[in-house]
Amino acid sequence: MSQGLQTGLRQYQRAPTAGRAIHTRRQLRLLCVDRNPAEVELWLQELRRAQVAVRADLAQTREEFTERLRSQSYDVVLAEDSLSGWTGMDALELLRGRDEEIPFVLVTNTVLRADIAAEFIKEGASDCVDKGHLVRLPLAVAVAVNQKSLREERNRAQKDLRRSESHYRALVENPIYGICRCTVDGKFLEGNQAMAAMLGYESPEELLELNLATDIIHDSAEGPQLFEHYLRMSRLDRAEVRCKRKDGTSVEVALSGREVRDDQGAMGGFEIIAMDVTEQHAVEEQLRYLAASDPLTGLANYRRLTEVLDAEIRRSDRSGRPFAVLLFDLDGLKQINDRWGHLAGNRALCRLADSLRLHCRSIDTAARYGGDEFALVLPETQERTASLAARRICCRLADDHQEPALYVSVGVAVHPDSGKTVENLLRAADEALYEAKDGRKDLCLQSAALGKLSAPTNGSDRRNREWARAT
C-alpha cells in the first residue's frame, strides 16, 4: 500500500463527522467551463454534498479559459461539451498543449453516447459525466485526482530510472519495487529479491526458469498480447495484471518500464518495474465505500440513495414491477438532545439505523436521508408489503428496551403510482410522512391508500410472520 493512500485513509478516519470529505488533505482547485453559471453551481452543490472540499473558478469563453490556465494552477478542469463558439474538445486540446498535466472531466448536457465518451477518453479525458447523473461527479473528480497522483509518482520513478545505471542498481535492491529484465517475449533474464518475494519465490534465481508473459500473468492470453503491444509501442505503459504466485495464489501487480537496446541498437528486451497493488485496490474500495456511506450510522448516504433510486426506476420501467421507498422521521430528536445529551441523540439515530439494517431484506437499501430522516428502498415491493415492512421496523424499534423511548413517523411511496422520477418519489414519500406527523404523536405509518395505522409495542411476532410471508 502506498504511503500516500495510507496517510489519506488515516486522515479521513480521524476527521470530525461533520467535516469528512473524499479528499481531506487539501482543498481542490477547480476550473469550471460552461456558459451558464447556474449549471456550474449545480456541479459544485453535488461535490459539496459528497463533502469534497473545493474552490472553483468559472471560464465562459476561450479567452477566459486560456487566461485562467496561465495565471492559476488547477487540480481538475470540468467542462461542458457545447460552448459559445467552441467545444469541450477544443478545451481539452488547449489543456493537452500545456506542460502541466491537469485532469479533464467532461460534463455533457445530453445523454452521453458511448462513441462521444470514447473519443474524449481517447484524447486524454479522465472521465465523462452527463448532467442527468451528477451523482457520479464527485467520484469522477476523486478518481481523476488520484490517477494524476499515481501517474506523477510513476513518472518520477521512470525519470529517476533513466538517470543512471547506478540508480537502477539502487532500485534493484529496493524492497518495495520489483525490478526485472525480460526478453522481448517475456522470459526472465534478471530480477531483484523484491520481485521474487512478490511472486512467492525464495530467490531471484528461481525466476530465471520462468516466463513473465506465459508463466506468471494469470490470464494465459493476456500476457503474450501485453508484450506484443509493448513491442509495438517500444515502452511499457502502466498496466495492472493479476499474477500467479508460486503457491497458486493471486496478486495484483502494476507493471511499467522501458525498452532495452544492445550496443548495435537492436531491441534486447525490457526493464520492468512491478508494484504490488493488492492493498492499494483494497484501500481504494474502502474509500469508495466511505464516499457512499453516512459516517455516523454506516448506512448509505444521500448520494448513494439517489443512485439506487435511479437504478430501481430504470429496472422497474423495464420489468413493469413496482418498488417502494419509505421515509422514516425520528420524532423529538431535539428534545432527546436537550434532555439526554447529544451522545444520546446520536445513539438514537444509530438505533433507528440498526433497526433498518437488521430487519429488512438483503436486496433492500437503507440510507440516511438527512438529519433525523432515513430512507428504505424496497425492490419488487407493492404498497401493502411496504406497509408491513414499515410496521415490522417500527415494532422492533419500540421493543428494543432502550432509553429513551423512540417515536417514528413513516411515509410510503410506490413507483410508478406515486411518482416516476427520483424527485417525485421522494416528494410523495415526504408528503405522506408529514401527513403522519400531523396526527397523534405515536409510532405511526401514513400512506395515501391505507390511511393512518398505529404500530403498538406488542404482538410484533405475528406481524413479523406476515412480513416474512409477504416478502
Secondary structure, 3 states (H helix, E strand, C coil): CCHHHHHHHHHHHHCCHHHCCCCCCCCEEEEEECCCHHHHHHHHHHHHHCCCCEEEEEECCHHHHHHHHHHCCCCEEEEECECCCCEHHHHHHHHHCCCCCCCEEEEECCCCCHHHHHHHHHCCCCEEEEHHHHHHHHHHHHHHHHHHHHHHHHHHHHHHHHHCHHHHHHHHCCCCCEEEEECCCCEEEEECHHHHHHCCCCCHHHHHHCEHHHHHECCCCHHHHHHHHHHHHCEEEEEEEEEECCCCCEEEEEEEEEEEECCCCCEEEEEEEEEECHHHHHHHHHHHHHHCECCCCCCECHHHHHHHHHHHHHHHHHHCCCEEEEEEEEECHHHHHHHHCHHHHHHHHHHHHHHHHHCCCCCCEEEEEECCEEEEEECCCCHHHHHHHHHHHHHHHHCCCCCCCCEEEEEEEEECCCCCCHHHHHHHHHHHHHHHHHCCCCCEEEECCCEEEECCCCCHHHHHHHHHHHC
